């Protein structure tokens, strides 16, 4: 796996301004774009380099992909962490609440949406703090990333529940 941070000239960090990523991508593509090369090997090399630059930008622009890249680069031999029982119980309880709220009034639905956003922000802050620490606890980072993935899946499920409810009432 290429280091997306190195490809675009950034130090490894949790948050990079999206505009800076797009500017670095544009600058890198200006140098390696296939249309700037003559036919043959130089053009094929430029196609590969352009693909690397675009892939790096995609990773850095997506928060979860960026977290996964930081984990993979910082702790490549680490093992995948499963959710803690308390986290799993909290997610299951929230899902049950969401299923009940999917057909309820907007105040209950808004509460579910707010829970997702609060939980995301809480986990992101834990990741931000953990990844900027001098002594990174990779197991904790992996656990937080696993929980964030689960919350993101729950958010997707919530959006589908709300959409199905809207379709059913029309």
ROGUVEX-11176 format. One record per residue: x, y, z of N, C-alpha, C in turn. Coordinates in Angstrom, 3 decimals. Layout:
BEGIN
NODE       npx       npy       npz      capx      capy      capz       cpx       cpy       cpz
NODE         X         Y         Z         X         Y         Z         X         Y         Z
...
//
This chain:
BEGIN
NODE       npx       npy       npz      capx      capy      capz       cpx       cpy       cpz
NODE     0.846    -1.175     0.000     0.000     0.000     0.000     0.895     1.244     0.000
NODE     0.628     2.127    -0.910     1.333     3.411    -0.920     0.913     4.227     0.290
NODE     1.835     5.027     0.771     1.526     5.949     1.864     0.854     7.171     1.242
NODE    -0.476     7.331     1.414    -1.167     8.446     0.766    -0.674     9.809     1.247
NODE    -0.174     9.863     2.466     0.349    11.116     3.001     1.619    11.508     2.243
NODE     2.505    10.542     2.042     3.761    10.802     1.322     3.497    11.125    -0.144
NODE     2.559    10.420    -0.751     2.254    10.653    -2.168     1.877    12.112    -2.399
NODE     1.120    12.698    -1.463     0.675    14.078    -1.623     1.508    15.082    -0.818
NODE     2.565    14.598    -0.164     3.480    15.502     0.513     3.035    15.992     1.883
NODE     2.231    15.196     2.584     1.779    15.566     3.926     2.471    14.696     4.963
NODE     2.599    15.231     6.179     3.039    14.380     7.274     1.812    13.581     7.722
NODE     2.060    12.451     8.319     0.944    11.610     8.774     0.228    12.292     9.931
NODE    -1.024    12.634     9.687    -1.830    13.292    10.718    -3.287    12.961    10.487
NODE    -4.056    13.113    11.552    -5.470    12.735    11.519    -6.294    13.660    10.643
NODE    -6.067    14.945    10.762    -6.902    15.879    10.008    -6.052    16.760     9.102
NODE    -6.451    16.771     7.861    -5.828    17.644     6.872    -6.967    18.403     6.206
NODE    -6.788    19.678     6.019    -7.805    20.501     5.375    -8.104    19.942     3.976
NODE    -9.371    19.658     3.679    -9.716    19.107     2.365    -9.237    19.973     1.191
NODE    -9.263    21.278     1.374    -8.781    22.170     0.300    -7.291    21.953     0.046
NODE    -6.528    21.735     1.121    -5.098    21.474     0.976    -4.861    20.158     0.236
NODE    -5.697    19.172     0.517    -5.580    17.881    -0.171    -5.839    18.077    -1.664
NODE    -6.912    18.791    -1.987    -7.248    19.022    -3.397    -6.167    19.836    -4.110
NODE    -5.582    20.806    -3.405    -4.506    21.602    -4.010    -3.264    20.744    -4.237
NODE    -2.930    19.875    -3.275    -1.771    18.988    -3.437    -2.016    17.999    -4.571
NODE    -3.256    17.514    -4.679    -3.612    16.596    -5.764    -3.441    17.294    -7.109
NODE    -3.965    18.498    -7.231    -3.863    19.246    -8.489    -2.405    19.518    -8.852
NODE    -1.606    19.892    -7.857    -0.190    20.171    -8.125     0.537    18.906    -8.571
NODE     0.262    17.789    -7.908     0.917    16.530    -8.283     0.481    16.086    -9.679
NODE    -0.816    16.234    -9.984    -1.309    15.843   -11.306    -0.759    16.744   -12.408
NODE    -0.483    17.995   -12.077     0.094    18.903   -13.081     1.457    18.404   -13.546
NODE     2.171    17.729   -12.650     3.499    17.217   -13.005     3.454    15.861   -13.686
NODE     2.465    15.043   -13.342     2.495    13.659   -13.832     1.334    13.289   -14.748
NODE     0.541    14.239   -15.145    -0.619    13.909   -15.963    -0.181    13.261   -17.278
NODE    -0.854    12.181   -17.666    -0.470    11.472   -18.898    -0.491    12.343   -20.154
NODE    -1.373    13.335   -20.199    -1.437    14.187   -21.388    -0.185    15.042   -21.560
NODE     0.611    15.164   -20.517     1.848    15.946   -20.591     3.020    15.102   -21.107
NODE     2.780    13.829   -21.311     3.849    12.909   -21.712     3.667    12.478   -23.165
NODE     4.782    12.159   -23.770     4.705    11.601   -25.119     4.287    10.140   -24.989
NODE     4.012     9.535   -26.084     3.556     8.137   -26.079     4.646     7.227   -25.521
NODE     4.265     6.020   -25.224     5.228     5.020   -24.795     5.314     4.876   -23.292
NODE     6.533     4.523   -22.848     6.764     4.214   -21.446     6.480     5.414   -20.538
NODE     6.881     6.602   -20.955     6.657     7.793   -20.132     5.168     8.018   -19.889
NODE     4.376     7.786   -20.913     2.925     7.965   -20.771     2.345     6.905   -19.839
NODE     2.784     5.669   -19.975     2.291     4.594   -19.104     2.692     4.846   -17.646
NODE     3.906     5.327   -17.452     4.363     5.662   -16.108     3.510     6.786   -15.526
NODE     3.202     7.770   -16.343     2.383     8.899   -15.895     0.966     8.441   -15.537
NODE     0.426     7.485   -16.279    -0.906     6.957   -15.967    -0.888     6.319   -14.580
NODE     0.132     5.524   -14.298     0.256     4.883   -12.991     0.429     5.894   -11.870
NODE     1.263     6.906   -12.116     1.497     7.933   -11.097     0.227     8.753   -10.849
NODE    -0.501     9.062   -11.901    -1.768     9.793   -11.745    -2.764     8.972   -10.924
NODE    -2.804     7.685   -11.168    -3.703     6.815   -10.408    -3.307     6.810    -8.929
NODE    -1.993     6.777    -8.633    -1.517     6.817    -7.243    -1.934     8.123    -6.568
NODE    -1.790     9.224    -7.276    -2.145    10.541    -6.727    -3.648    10.601    -6.446
NODE    -4.447    10.159    -7.388    -5.908    10.192    -7.204    -6.353     9.260    -6.076
NODE    -5.728     8.084    -5.983    -6.065     7.148    -4.906    -5.690     7.745    -3.550
NODE    -4.535     8.383    -3.471    -4.103     9.004    -2.216    -5.086    10.097    -1.793
NODE    -5.519    10.912    -2.738    -6.472    11.979    -2.424    -7.798    11.397    -1.938
NODE    -8.271    10.320    -2.581    -9.522     9.683    -2.142    -9.412     9.209    -0.698
NODE    -8.289     8.600    -0.355    -8.098     8.108     1.009    -8.101     9.260     2.007
NODE    -7.352    10.306     1.720    -7.231    11.410     2.672    -8.502    12.240     2.785
NODE    -9.309    12.255     1.747   -10.559    13.023     1.791   -11.674    12.301     2.541
NODE   -11.547    10.996     2.706   -12.553    10.202     3.415   -12.048     9.916     4.830
NODE   -12.732    10.419     5.836   -12.260    10.329     7.222   -11.962     8.891     7.645
NODE   -12.863     7.959     7.359   -12.655     6.575     7.781   -11.469     5.960     7.049
NODE   -11.331     6.238     5.768   -10.187     5.719     5.000    -8.878     6.300     5.515
NODE    -8.905     7.556     5.889    -7.714     8.209     6.441    -7.319     7.547     7.766
NODE    -8.299     7.266     8.617    -8.033     6.587     9.888    -7.431     5.214     9.629
NODE    -8.032     4.473     8.697    -7.523     3.137     8.358    -6.098     3.215     7.828
NODE    -5.804     4.235     7.024    -4.443     4.404     6.499    -3.466     4.684     7.635
NODE    -3.835     5.559     8.556    -2.966     5.854     9.699    -2.699     4.600    10.531
NODE    -3.732     3.817    10.748    -3.571     2.576    11.516    -2.662     1.615    10.750
NODE    -2.929     1.421     9.464    -2.135     0.494     8.660    -0.668     0.887     8.578
NODE    -0.411     2.185     8.498     0.965     2.665     8.402     1.663     2.688     9.762
NODE     0.917     2.987    10.808     1.508     3.106    12.139     1.625     1.796    12.879
NODE     0.739     0.875    12.590     0.695    -0.404    13.306     0.349    -1.514    12.317
NODE     1.242    -1.735    11.320     0.896    -2.664    10.240     0.677    -4.105    10.688
NODE     1.261    -4.517    11.802     1.120    -5.904    12.246     0.049    -6.075    13.307
NODE    -0.622    -4.998    13.652    -1.660    -5.065    14.677    -2.827    -5.925    14.235
NODE    -3.495    -6.477    15.221    -4.641    -7.326    14.907    -5.939    -6.522    14.918
NODE    -6.903    -7.015    14.192    -8.211    -6.370    14.153    -8.881    -6.532    15.518
NODE    -9.525    -5.490    15.977   -10.144    -5.488    17.298   -11.655    -5.571    17.125
NODE   -12.282    -6.403    17.936   -13.747    -6.504    17.914   -14.328    -5.510    18.908
NODE   -15.593    -5.239    18.763   -16.263    -4.306    19.678   -16.309    -4.879    21.095
NODE   -16.169    -3.984    22.047   -16.310    -4.376    23.449   -17.784    -4.694    23.708
NODE   -18.064    -5.608    24.640   -19.463    -5.961    24.927   -20.343    -4.751    25.253
NODE   -19.802    -3.771    25.998   -20.601    -2.584    26.334   -20.930    -1.771    25.083
NODE   -19.969    -1.674    24.157   -20.215    -0.938    22.913   -21.281    -1.655    22.093
NODE   -21.148    -2.965    21.994   -22.116    -3.750    21.233   -23.513    -3.617    21.836
NODE   -23.605    -3.669    23.154   -24.902    -3.519    23.824   -25.492    -2.138    23.563
NODE   -24.654    -1.096    23.611   -25.140     0.272    23.369   -25.656     0.404    21.935
NODE   -24.951    -0.183    20.984   -25.388    -0.114    19.590   -26.697    -0.876    19.382
NODE   -26.812    -2.046    20.006   -28.048    -2.823    19.861   -29.228    -2.080    20.479
NODE   -29.008    -1.476    21.630   -30.064    -0.698    22.287   -30.476     0.492    21.419
NODE   -29.487     1.168    20.854   -29.783     2.323    19.999   -30.535     1.882    18.745
NODE   -30.151     0.735    18.190   -30.851     0.239    16.997   -32.316    -0.043    17.323
NODE   -32.580    -0.654    18.451   -33.965    -0.918    18.853   -34.742     0.388    18.981
NODE   -34.109     1.378    19.571   -34.730     2.695    19.700   -35.022     3.279    18.317
NODE   -34.068     3.136    17.402   -34.247     3.671    16.052   -35.383     2.968    15.320
NODE   -35.473     1.670    15.501   -36.566     0.934    14.849   -37.909     1.432    15.353
NODE   -38.002     1.727    16.641   -39.250     2.251    17.206   -39.496     3.683    16.734
NODE   -38.435     4.452    16.591   -38.569     5.870    16.209   -38.767     6.078    14.711
NODE   -38.453     5.079    13.928   -38.531     5.244    12.469   -39.924     5.651    12.022
NODE   -40.922     5.190    12.727   -42.302     5.533    12.364   -42.896     6.589    13.292
NODE   -42.082     7.081    14.223   -42.580     8.060    15.207   -42.485     9.477    14.661
NODE   -42.824    10.425    15.525   -42.799    11.826    15.107   -41.365    12.319    14.926
NODE   -41.248    13.503    14.397   -39.944    14.062    14.068   -39.057    14.293    15.281
NODE   -39.633    14.577    16.450   -38.825    14.824    17.642   -38.055    13.565    18.029
NODE   -38.716    12.411    17.997   -38.027    11.159    18.313   -36.981    10.832    17.256
NODE   -37.331    11.042    16.004   -36.386    10.777    14.916   -35.173    11.698    15.021
NODE   -35.410    12.940    15.364   -34.313    13.889    15.515   -33.387    13.457    16.647
NODE   -33.952    12.918    17.719   -33.142    12.415    18.823   -32.199    11.307    18.383
NODE   -32.675    10.427    17.520   -31.824     9.344    17.001   -30.702     9.903    16.140
NODE   -31.025    10.837    15.289   -30.021    11.462    14.425   -28.981    12.189    15.260
NODE   -29.436    12.893    16.293   -28.510    13.615    17.166   -27.600    12.658    17.923
NODE   -28.142    11.512    18.365   -27.309    10.525    19.053   -26.168    10.075    18.151
NODE   -26.486     9.774    16.897   -25.460     9.322    15.951   -24.368    10.379    15.823
NODE   -24.756    11.626    15.634   -23.762    12.684    15.450   -22.929    12.920    16.710
NODE   -23.573    12.883    17.872   -22.825    13.048    19.135   -21.824    11.912    19.317
NODE   -22.276    10.703    19.026   -21.407     9.538    19.192   -20.242     9.596    18.198
NODE   -20.524     9.974    16.958   -19.442    10.129    15.969   -18.417    11.153    16.439
NODE   -18.890    12.302    16.879   -17.980    13.355    17.317   -17.163    12.916    18.531
NODE   -17.786    12.178    19.441   -17.073    11.684    20.621   -15.950    10.733    20.203
NODE   -16.249     9.826    19.302   -15.239     8.852    18.857   -14.147     9.556    18.063
NODE   -14.528    10.471    17.212   -13.535    11.202    16.417   -12.594    11.977    17.334
NODE   -13.122    12.544    18.402   -12.259    13.253    19.349   -11.302    12.285    20.038
NODE   -11.787    11.087    20.389   -10.900    10.074    20.963    -9.795     9.700    19.979
NODE   -10.174     9.524    18.715    -9.179     9.187    17.689    -8.187    10.332    17.489
NODE    -8.702    11.548    17.416    -7.845    12.728    17.231    -6.807    12.792    18.357
NODE    -7.264    12.617    19.587    -6.366    12.667    20.734    -5.373    11.504    20.701
NODE    -5.873    10.322    20.446    -5.007     9.141    20.432    -3.973     9.164    19.329
NODE    -4.365     9.636    18.154    -3.433     9.649    17.022    -2.421    10.784    17.116
NODE    -2.694    11.788    17.922    -1.732    12.883    18.058    -0.842    12.707    19.287
NODE    -1.040    11.619    20.014    -0.263    11.346    21.214     1.167    10.942    20.855
NODE     2.100    11.268    21.742     3.502    10.879    21.555     3.657     9.361    21.583
NODE     2.852     8.714    22.411     2.932     7.259    22.566     1.563     6.682    22.201
NODE     1.390     6.367    20.942     0.089     5.932    20.436    -0.259     4.530    20.930
NODE    -1.440     4.393    21.500    -1.967     3.097    21.925    -2.759     2.536    20.737
NODE    -2.082     1.737    19.907    -2.699     1.266    18.660    -3.896     0.368    18.908
NODE    -3.882    -0.377    19.999    -5.041    -1.226    20.295    -6.270    -0.356    20.567
NODE    -6.105     0.715    21.328    -7.219     1.629    21.601    -7.668     2.316    20.316
NODE    -6.723     2.701    19.469    -7.070     3.335    18.194    -7.868     2.365    17.332
NODE    -7.412     1.127    17.268    -8.141     0.118    16.480    -9.538    -0.110    17.043
NODE    -9.671    -0.139    18.367   -10.984    -0.334    19.002   -11.908     0.841    18.691
NODE   -11.378     2.064    18.784   -12.189     3.241    18.472   -12.603     3.247    17.002
NODE   -11.684     2.850    16.122   -12.009     2.799    14.687   -13.086     1.751    14.415
NODE   -13.014     0.609    15.094   -14.041    -0.430    14.929   -15.405     0.099    15.380
NODE   -15.421     0.825    16.486   -16.681     1.379    16.989   -17.212     2.452    16.033
NODE   -16.329     3.273    15.490   -16.756     4.292    14.525   -17.352     3.637    13.277
NODE   -16.729     2.566    12.798   -17.303     1.831    11.653   -18.703     1.336    11.988
NODE   -18.880     0.808    13.203   -20.195     0.297    13.615   -21.222     1.420    13.704
NODE   -20.833     2.560    14.233   -21.746     3.707    14.308   -22.094     4.183    12.898
NODE   -21.124     4.184    11.996   -21.400     4.572    10.608   -22.384     3.606     9.948
NODE   -22.224     2.308    10.220   -23.189     1.329     9.675   -24.580     1.561    10.263
NODE   -24.636     1.849    11.561   -25.922     2.131    12.202   -26.549     3.386    11.589
NODE   -25.743     4.374    11.292   -26.235     5.593    10.647   -26.824     5.281     9.270
NODE   -26.139     4.429     8.517   -26.657     4.017     7.202   -27.986     3.275     7.358
NODE   -28.046     2.391     8.363   -29.296     1.662     8.625   -30.414     2.633     8.987
NODE   -30.095     3.633     9.794   -31.081     4.634    10.208   -31.614     5.386     8.996
NODE   -30.733     5.756     8.101   -31.163     6.468     6.889   -32.096     5.577     6.062
NODE   -31.768     4.297     5.956   -32.642     3.370     5.213   -33.993     3.205     5.905
NODE   -33.987     3.107     7.235   -35.252     2.978     7.976   -36.150     4.179     7.717
NODE   -35.569     5.365     7.781   -36.345     6.595     7.564   -36.870     6.649     6.135
NODE   -36.040     6.261     5.175   -36.459     6.256     3.781   -37.590     5.249     3.556
NODE   -37.454     4.055     4.132   -38.507     3.041     3.997   -39.811     3.528     4.615
NODE   -39.721     4.241     5.742   -40.915     4.790     6.389   -41.569     5.842     5.506
NODE   -40.757     6.689     4.901   -41.287     7.733     4.012   -41.946     7.116     2.790
NODE   -41.327     6.085     2.247   -41.902     5.413     1.070   -43.229     4.741     1.434
NODE   -43.266     4.135     2.631   -44.470     3.446     3.075   -45.631     4.371     3.357
NODE   -45.338     5.617     3.737   -46.423     6.559     4.059   -46.876     7.357     2.850
NODE   -46.200     7.188     1.711   -46.645     7.943     0.535   -47.544     7.149    -0.368
//
